[in-house]
Amino acid sequence: MENIIIISGNVKYTITLDPGVWIFDDRRVDLTTYFSTKRENANSLEEYTKVVSKHWDREIMEGAIYPPTLKSEKKFEKEKVLTGTFGIPLKPFLTNSEPASDAQTFVIHCKDGEHEYPLETAYDLLLGFSNKGKPLKVDGPIHVYLGDGSNQHSPIKNVTGFSIK
């Protein structure tokens, strides 16, 4: 239970986060390249639809039997998961918690204190959960990165929870 992070406070729904399962989440991002590459502000539903459509088209054209190139792509992805450094955007979780209309402050609770940010800023936060394929056990379970990457080399560590005021 020490790896569970909770979003609570002035929200409609209290959200429980388990960083251990994010490695399987398609929303994960590679932290080694995330802040150095230019990102488009794309709609995640639109992006998901494109990926599913591409997969569907491939199955129709080539059948459900995977060609050798797809097998090697899957092997590459598995290897990447086992050795990569990953994070996940906080925005979907924060949105699902439905902060109250009068909520203004996002608080990151850590073992050594608290960090407060305006709620609007919290939607851009990134939660690091893996370093070189390993979970963040020593100073984790997650690290918090600011959306602009200004704390890329010194993220907020030892996070125990989030609350909204």
KEDOLUM-6349 format. One record per atom (N, C-alpha, C): y, x, z; residue number from 1. Coordinates in nm, 3 decimals. Each point is the difference from the previous one (the first is absolute). Layout:
Y;X;Z;NUM
...
***
This chain:
-0.120;0.082;0.000;1
0.120;-0.082;0.000;1
0.127;0.086;0.000;1
-0.014;0.129;0.026;2
0.119;0.085;0.004;2
0.060;0.023;-0.139;2
-0.075;-0.031;-0.106;3
0.050;0.019;-0.135;3
0.065;-0.126;-0.057;3
0.002;-0.106;0.076;4
0.058;-0.126;-0.046;4
0.150;-0.001;0.030;4
0.078;-0.039;-0.101;5
0.145;-0.009;0.013;5
0.039;-0.147;-0.016;5
0.091;-0.048;0.085;6
0.039;-0.141;-0.004;6
0.148;-0.013;-0.034;6
0.030;-0.097;-0.086;7
0.138;-0.038;-0.029;7
0.025;-0.128;0.079;7
0.092;0.004;0.096;8
0.024;-0.116;0.085;8
0.151;-0.018;0.020;8
0.033;-0.093;0.086;9
0.141;-0.024;0.032;9
0.051;-0.129;-0.062;9
0.117;0.007;-0.059;10
0.067;-0.116;-0.056;10
-0.054;-0.030;-0.140;10
-0.130;-0.033;-0.004;11
-0.070;-0.029;-0.125;11
-0.077;-0.130;0.014;11
-0.029;-0.063;-0.111;12
-0.079;-0.122;0.002;12
-0.147;0.032;0.027;12
-0.050;0.111;-0.059;13
-0.139;0.040;0.016;13
-0.007;0.143;0.052;13
-0.079;0.022;0.105;14
-0.027;0.135;0.046;14
-0.106;0.058;-0.093;14
0.025;0.119;-0.053;15
-0.091;0.063;-0.096;15
-0.068;0.118;0.066;15
-0.131;0.011;-0.021;16
-0.079;0.112;0.049;16
-0.035;0.090;-0.119;16
0.033;0.127;0.011;17
-0.025;0.095;-0.107;17
-0.110;0.098;0.040;17
-0.096;0.022;-0.090;18
-0.107;0.097;0.023;18
0.007;0.106;-0.109;18
0.059;0.116;0.027;19
0.015;0.104;-0.101;19
-0.133;0.052;-0.055;19
-0.108;-0.021;0.072;20
-0.131;0.047;-0.045;20
-0.050;-0.066;-0.127;20
0.051;-0.117;-0.033;21
-0.048;-0.070;-0.119;21
0.095;0.017;-0.119;21
0.115;0.061;0.019;22
0.097;0.012;-0.108;22
-0.046;0.092;-0.112;22
-0.096;0.085;0.026;23
-0.049;0.090;-0.104;23
-0.058;-0.079;-0.117;23
-0.043;-0.124;0.028;24
-0.057;-0.086;-0.104;24
0.104;-0.092;-0.063;24
0.123;0.006;0.047;25
0.106;-0.089;-0.046;25
0.064;0.054;-0.128;25
0.015;-0.083;-0.100;26
0.059;0.042;-0.127;26
0.149;0.030;0.011;26
0.062;-0.040;0.109;27
0.143;0.027;0.018;27
0.028;0.139;0.052;27
-0.104;0.076;0.030;28
0.021;0.135;0.055;28
0.068;0.088;-0.104;28
0.077;0.095;0.050;29
0.073;0.093;-0.086;29
-0.031;0.142;0.044;29
0.008;0.093;-0.094;30
-0.024;0.140;0.027;30
0.127;0.061;0.059;30
-0.006;0.043;0.124;31
0.120;0.052;0.067;31
0.041;0.138;-0.051;31
-0.090;0.071;-0.066;32
0.036;0.132;-0.051;32
0.094;-0.010;-0.120;32
-0.002;-0.115;-0.069;33
0.086;-0.017;-0.117;33
0.098;-0.116;0.012;33
-0.014;-0.084;0.100;34
0.078;-0.123;0.011;34
0.151;0.024;0.000;34
0.046;0.094;0.077;35
0.145;0.022;0.013;35
0.057;0.088;-0.112;35
-0.086;0.068;-0.074;36
0.049;0.087;-0.106;36
-0.001;-0.066;-0.138;36
-0.070;-0.112;-0.014;37
-0.003;-0.069;-0.129;37
0.092;-0.120;0.003;37
0.055;-0.032;-0.115;38
0.089;-0.114;-0.011;38
-0.084;-0.127;-0.007;38
0.036;-0.097;0.084;39
-0.077;-0.125;0.006;39
0.084;-0.113;-0.057;39
-0.069;-0.089;-0.070;40
0.065;-0.122;-0.045;40
-0.019;-0.105;0.108;40
0.097;-0.083;0.017;41
-0.009;-0.108;0.097;41
-0.071;-0.118;-0.066;41
-0.134;0.015;-0.014;42
-0.078;-0.101;-0.071;42
-0.054;-0.106;0.095;42
-0.021;-0.114;-0.055;43
-0.059;-0.110;0.075;43
-0.149;0.030;0.019;43
-0.050;0.002;0.122;44
-0.140;0.035;0.025;44
-0.096;-0.100;-0.063;44
0.037;-0.126;-0.006;45
-0.086;-0.100;-0.064;45
-0.010;0.027;-0.149;45
0.111;0.035;-0.060;46
0.002;0.031;-0.143;46
-0.086;0.124;-0.028;46
0.012;0.101;0.085;47
-0.078;0.122;-0.016;47
-0.149;-0.029;0.015;47
-0.036;-0.079;0.099;48
-0.140;-0.038;0.022;48
-0.055;-0.076;-0.121;48
0.079;-0.092;-0.052;49
-0.042;-0.078;-0.117;49
-0.026;0.090;-0.119;49
0.084;0.100;-0.021;50
-0.020;0.092;-0.111;50
-0.130;0.080;0.015;50
-0.028;0.046;0.122;51
-0.121;0.077;0.025;51
-0.124;-0.086;-0.023;51
0.001;-0.121;0.052;52
-0.114;-0.090;-0.016;52
-0.018;-0.037;-0.147;52
0.109;-0.024;-0.071;53
-0.007;-0.033;-0.142;53
-0.060;0.114;-0.080;53
0.042;0.122;0.031;54
-0.053;0.117;-0.069;54
-0.150;0.012;0.023;54
-0.042;-0.021;0.125;55
-0.143;0.007;0.033;55
-0.077;-0.110;-0.074;55
0.054;-0.119;-0.004;56
-0.064;-0.114;-0.067;56
-0.014;0.028;-0.150;56
0.107;0.050;-0.060;57
-0.004;0.034;-0.143;57
-0.106;0.105;-0.028;57
-0.010;0.098;0.088;58
-0.099;0.106;-0.017;58
-0.142;-0.056;0.007;58
-0.023;-0.091;0.094;59
-0.133;-0.060;0.011;59
-0.034;-0.083;-0.123;59
0.096;-0.072;-0.053;60
-0.025;-0.082;-0.119;60
-0.031;0.089;-0.120;60
0.076;0.107;-0.015;61
-0.018;0.089;-0.115;61
-0.126;0.087;0.011;61
-0.029;0.051;0.119;62
-0.108;0.096;0.016;62
-0.120;-0.056;0.075;62
0.011;-0.120;0.053;63
-0.108;-0.056;0.079;63
0.012;0.042;0.145;63
-0.083;-0.057;0.083;64
0.006;0.029;0.143;64
-0.063;0.134;0.034;64
-0.070;0.061;-0.095;65
-0.059;0.132;0.024;65
0.113;0.102;-0.009;65
0.011;0.081;0.100;66
0.110;0.096;0.006;66
-0.029;0.121;-0.088;66
0.091;0.035;-0.087;67
-0.017;0.119;-0.083;67
0.013;0.126;0.085;67
-0.045;0.113;-0.053;68
0.006;0.126;0.078;68
0.140;0.033;0.048;68
0.102;-0.033;-0.077;69
0.136;0.034;0.044;69
0.039;-0.079;0.124;69
-0.042;-0.125;0.008;70
0.032;-0.080;0.117;70
-0.075;0.050;0.123;70
-0.124;0.047;-0.022;71
-0.076;0.056;0.112;71
0.069;0.124;0.054;71
0.050;0.084;-0.090;72
0.068;0.121;0.047;72
0.133;-0.034;0.066;72
0.067;-0.106;-0.049;73
0.123;-0.045;0.065;73
-0.028;-0.046;0.142;73
-0.108;-0.076;0.019;74
-0.037;-0.047;0.133;74
-0.034;0.118;0.092;74
-0.071;0.098;-0.053;75
-0.035;0.118;0.079;75
0.127;0.074;0.042;75
0.095;0.013;-0.093;76
0.127;0.066;0.030;76
0.074;-0.075;0.110;76
0.005;-0.134;-0.009;77
0.067;-0.082;0.101;77
-0.065;0.016;0.137;77
-0.134;0.003;0.004;78
-0.070;0.017;0.128;78
0.034;0.135;0.060;78
0.002;0.104;-0.084;79
0.033;0.134;0.048;79
0.143;0.006;0.051;79
0.090;-0.067;-0.071;80
0.141;-0.005;0.040;80
0.016;-0.066;0.137;80
-0.075;-0.107;0.023;81
0.006;-0.071;0.128;81
-0.049;0.090;0.113;81
-0.102;0.081;-0.027;82
-0.057;0.086;0.104;82
0.086;0.121;0.032;82
0.093;0.036;-0.088;83
0.080;0.120;0.023;83
0.151;-0.026;-0.001;83
0.043;-0.123;-0.025;84
0.141;-0.030;-0.017;84
0.077;-0.024;0.129;84
0.131;0.001;-0.014;85
0.093;-0.031;0.109;85
0.072;-0.128;-0.040;85
-0.024;-0.107;0.076;86
0.045;-0.132;-0.042;86
0.089;-0.071;0.102;86
0.075;-0.093;-0.053;87
0.083;-0.090;0.079;87
-0.004;-0.137;-0.063;87
0.060;-0.096;0.068;88
0.006;-0.137;-0.051;88
0.136;-0.059;0.037;88
0.060;-0.076;-0.090;89
0.130;-0.061;0.032;89
-0.012;-0.102;0.114;89
0.099;-0.003;0.086;90
0.004;-0.096;0.111;90
0.041;-0.139;-0.048;90
0.071;-0.008;-0.110;91
0.060;-0.125;-0.046;91
-0.095;-0.121;-0.002;91
-0.121;0.010;-0.057;92
-0.086;-0.120;-0.004;92
-0.037;-0.051;0.140;92
-0.022;0.091;0.092;93
-0.037;-0.040;0.136;93
0.119;-0.063;0.072;93
0.115;0.060;-0.021;94
0.122;-0.051;0.062;94
0.034;-0.138;-0.057;94
-0.015;-0.016;-0.129;95
0.024;-0.129;-0.064;95
-0.095;-0.107;0.054;95
-0.128;0.036;0.016;96
-0.099;-0.096;0.051;96
0.026;-0.040;0.145;96
0.066;0.086;0.076;97
0.030;-0.036;0.139;97
0.112;-0.104;0.009;97
0.074;-0.018;-0.107;98
0.110;-0.095;-0.009;98
0.101;0.015;0.115;98
0.080;0.107;-0.005;99
0.103;0.017;0.103;99
0.095;-0.120;0.003;99
0.045;-0.033;0.119;100
0.092;-0.113;0.018;100
0.132;0.028;-0.072;100
0.071;-0.105;-0.034;101
0.125;0.015;-0.075;101
0.107;0.076;0.079;101
-0.009;-0.002;0.133;102
0.098;0.072;0.081;102
-0.047;0.141;0.039;102
-0.116;0.043;-0.048;103
-0.051;0.134;0.030;103
0.084;0.104;-0.072;103
0.034;0.107;0.070;104
0.088;0.101;-0.058;104
-0.050;0.143;0.018;104
-0.087;0.023;0.098;105
-0.038;0.137;0.033;105
-0.152;0.018;-0.006;105
-0.041;0.113;-0.057;106
-0.141;0.038;-0.008;106
-0.020;0.119;0.093;106
-0.093;-0.012;0.094;107
-0.022;0.105;0.099;107
-0.138;0.061;-0.021;107
-0.004;0.134;-0.009;108
-0.125;0.074;-0.010;108
-0.028;0.055;0.140;108
-0.109;-0.045;0.061;109
-0.038;0.046;0.133;109
-0.093;0.120;-0.014;109
0.033;0.107;0.070;110
-0.079;0.122;-0.002;110
-0.037;0.039;0.142;110
-0.093;0.092;0.015;111
-0.040;0.047;0.132;111
0.116;0.066;0.073;111
0.094;0.058;-0.076;112
0.111;0.072;0.062;112
0.134;-0.070;-0.013;112
0.001;-0.129;-0.031;113
0.127;-0.073;-0.008;113
0.001;-0.105;-0.110;113
0.120;-0.041;-0.038;114
0.016;-0.102;-0.102;114
0.102;0.045;-0.105;114
-0.017;-0.053;-0.120;115
0.095;0.024;-0.109;115
0.040;-0.137;-0.053;115
0.130;-0.024;-0.010;116
0.050;-0.129;-0.048;116
0.068;0.016;-0.135;116
-0.027;-0.098;-0.087;117
0.059;-0.004;-0.134;117
0.042;-0.143;-0.031;117
0.098;-0.016;-0.089;118
0.031;-0.136;-0.045;118
-0.123;-0.058;-0.071;118
-0.021;-0.129;0.015;119
-0.118;-0.064;-0.058;119
-0.009;0.021;-0.151;119
0.113;-0.001;-0.070;120
-0.001;0.019;-0.145;120
-0.060;0.135;-0.037;120
0.028;0.102;0.081;121
-0.052;0.135;-0.025;121
-0.152;0.004;0.016;121
-0.053;-0.080;0.090;122
-0.144;0.001;0.029;122
-0.084;-0.038;-0.120;122
0.054;-0.080;-0.090;123
-0.076;-0.042;-0.119;123
-0.029;0.118;-0.093;123
0.072;0.110;0.015;124
-0.021;0.118;-0.084;124
-0.086;0.106;0.067;124
-0.042;-0.023;0.124;125
-0.080;0.100;0.071;125
-0.138;0.015;-0.061;125
-0.055;0.119;0.016;126
-0.133;0.032;-0.050;126
-0.083;0.047;0.118;126
-0.124;-0.047;0.011;127
-0.087;0.036;0.111;127
-0.107;0.097;-0.048;127
0.009;0.125;0.043;128
-0.102;0.099;-0.035;128
-0.121;-0.020;0.089;128
-0.120;0.003;-0.060;129
-0.121;-0.025;0.079;129
-0.111;0.102;-0.025;129
0.019;0.091;-0.094;130
-0.104;0.095;-0.035;130
0.061;0.133;-0.039;130
-0.058;0.109;0.045;131
0.046;0.133;-0.037;131
-0.121;0.080;-0.048;131
0.000;0.034;-0.128;132
-0.109;0.075;-0.062;132
-0.135;-0.068;0.023;132
-0.002;-0.131;-0.014;133
-0.123;-0.076;0.010;133
-0.043;-0.035;0.142;133
0.075;0.042;0.098;134
-0.036;-0.025;0.140;134
0.099;-0.095;0.065;134
-0.047;-0.088;0.087;135
0.093;-0.087;0.073;135
0.088;0.083;0.094;135
0.115;-0.052;0.035;136
0.096;0.070;0.087;136
-0.038;-0.024;0.145;136
-0.089;0.080;0.054;137
-0.050;-0.023;0.136;137
0.085;0.068;0.106;137
0.052;0.118;-0.027;138
0.072;0.077;0.101;138
0.135;-0.063;0.035;138
0.080;-0.029;-0.101;139
0.134;-0.054;0.025;139
0.020;-0.133;-0.074;139
-0.107;-0.072;-0.020;140
0.003;-0.127;-0.074;140
-0.015;-0.117;0.093;140
-0.048;-0.109;-0.047;141
-0.081;-0.018;-0.121;141
0.081;-0.009;-0.129;141
0.133;-0.013;0.011;142
0.083;-0.001;-0.120;142
0.125;0.084;0.021;142
0.057;0.042;-0.112;143
0.131;0.065;-0.001;143
0.093;-0.091;-0.078;143
0.124;-0.007;0.041;144
0.097;-0.087;-0.068;144
0.099;0.087;-0.077;144
0.009;-0.031;-0.130;145
0.093;0.070;-0.089;145
0.110;-0.096;-0.042;145
0.123;0.050;-0.001;146
0.113;-0.079;-0.049;146
-0.012;-0.012;-0.152;146
0.043;-0.111;-0.054;147
-0.013;-0.027;-0.142;147
0.068;0.101;-0.091;147
0.107;0.062;0.049;148
0.071;0.097;-0.083;148
-0.062;0.140;0.007;148
-0.102;0.017;0.083;149
-0.068;0.129;0.011;149
0.072;0.102;0.084;149
0.106;-0.039;0.069;150
0.079;0.095;0.078;150
-0.079;0.062;0.115;150
-0.104;-0.067;0.048;151
-0.082;0.059;0.107;151
-0.141;0.034;-0.051;151
-0.010;0.032;-0.128;152
-0.128;0.028;-0.063;152
-0.076;0.112;0.072;152
0.070;0.101;0.046;153
-0.067;0.113;0.066;153
-0.004;-0.013;0.152;153
0.063;-0.102;0.053;154
-0.004;-0.025;0.144;154
-0.003;-0.151;0.027;154
-0.112;-0.064;-0.034;155
-0.008;-0.146;0.019;155
-0.005;-0.037;0.147;155
0.020;-0.127;0.027;156
-0.014;-0.052;0.136;156
-0.149;-0.008;0.031;156
-0.041;0.064;0.109;157
-0.143;0.009;0.033;157
-0.031;-0.069;0.132;157
-0.128;-0.007;0.034;158
-0.048;-0.060;0.125;158
0.046;-0.145;0.014;158
-0.004;-0.074;-0.109;159
0.043;-0.140;-0.002;159
-0.102;-0.087;0.072;159
0.050;-0.087;0.088;160
-0.089;-0.091;0.074;160
0.020;-0.145;-0.038;160
0.112;-0.033;-0.067;161
0.024;-0.137;-0.040;161
0.137;-0.020;-0.059;161
0.023;-0.121;-0.050;162
0.130;-0.038;-0.057;162
0.044;-0.130;0.063;162
0.130;-0.017;0.016;163
0.051;-0.130;0.044;163
0.130;-0.029;-0.074;163
0.028;-0.129;-0.009;164
0.119;-0.044;-0.069;164
0.085;-0.078;0.100;164
0.129;0.035;0.004;165
0.094;-0.066;0.091;165
0.099;-0.080;-0.078;165
***
